[in-house]
Amino acid sequence: MQVITFGKLQAQEGQGDSLLEIIREHMDYINKQPGLVHGYVARCNGNSNKFLVISFWESEEAQQAAMTRLSTDPGATKGFLQMMQLLNGQPDFGNYTVESIVK
């Protein structure tokens, strides 16, 4: 089954541009992972410090394998830690199994 993961992130005041740069760099690592169908970064209208990061995977196994690989990649780990330092509060992460797709 296909899987969608998301992260809702809010940067500290005035750090939105810096956070976006790090998110984009981190997404470069995600985009190279087998099984990734799509990856998106969205910035909130009206609050330039809030972001939604979404990835769509062929399967839960592909997503889990990618996260395992990324957790052992020094560049990906460094970027993730830099991202966390710019946040205002804790991120909200989610992992959902796709039940249906409507066009």
N, C-alpha and C positions, 0 to 999 in steps of 0.2 A: 504494500500500500504506500501511496505517496504521503509525504510529510511536509508540513509547513512549520518553520521555526520563526520566532520573532524576538526582538529585543526593543523595549521602549526605554529610551535613554534621555536624561535631561542633564545638560552641561551646567556647571557653575555659571553664575551671571557673567556675561561677557566672554565666555569660553566656547560659544557655539561654533565659530569658524575653526578653532583649533580641534575641537572634537570631530567635526565633519571631516577634516583632513585625515585624522587618525582612523576614523571609520572607513573612509575610502581606501586607505592603505591596507587595512585589515581585510576588506572585501576583496582586494587583489588576491589574498591567500585563499579565501573562500571560493572565488571564481575558478581556481585551478583544481578544485577537488572533483574527483569522479562522482557522478550521480547528482550533481547540482543542475537543476533545470533553469532556475532564475534566481537572481539576487537583486534586492532593491534597498535603497536608502532614501527615506522621505524626511523632509524637514517640515515642521509644523507651521502652518499659516498662522501668523499672529504671535508666535513665540519662537524666535530663531535659535533658542537653546534646547528645543525638544526635537527628538528624532525617533523614527520607527525604522528598524532594520529587519527585513524579511528575506528569508531564503526558502526556496521550494525545491524539494529533493525527490528523486525517483523512488526512494524507499527509506524506511527508518534505519536499515542496516547501512546504507550509503551515508546517511547523515551522521550516524554514530561513528563509523569508520573515519569520516572526515574530521570529526571533533577529536578523536584519538590521535590522528596524525598531526593536527594543528597543535595539540597540547604538548607535543614533543618537538615542535619546530621553534627554535629560539627567536626567530623574527616575528612569528605570529604571537608567541607568548609575550614578547616585549611590547608589541603594539596593543595587545589586550590589556596589559597592566597600565600602560600609558593612558588608554581610554578610561579605565576605571578611576584613575587619579583626577580626571577632569569632571567627573560626574557630581551632580548635586543629589545626594541620596543614592539608594540602591537601584540598580536597573531592574526592570520587570522582564523576565525571559519566559517564553512559552514554547511548547512543542506539541503540535496537533497532527493527528492522522486525518487525511483528507477522505471524507465519506462520499462526496460527490462534487462534480464540477458543473456549474450552470453557465451557459453562454447567453 
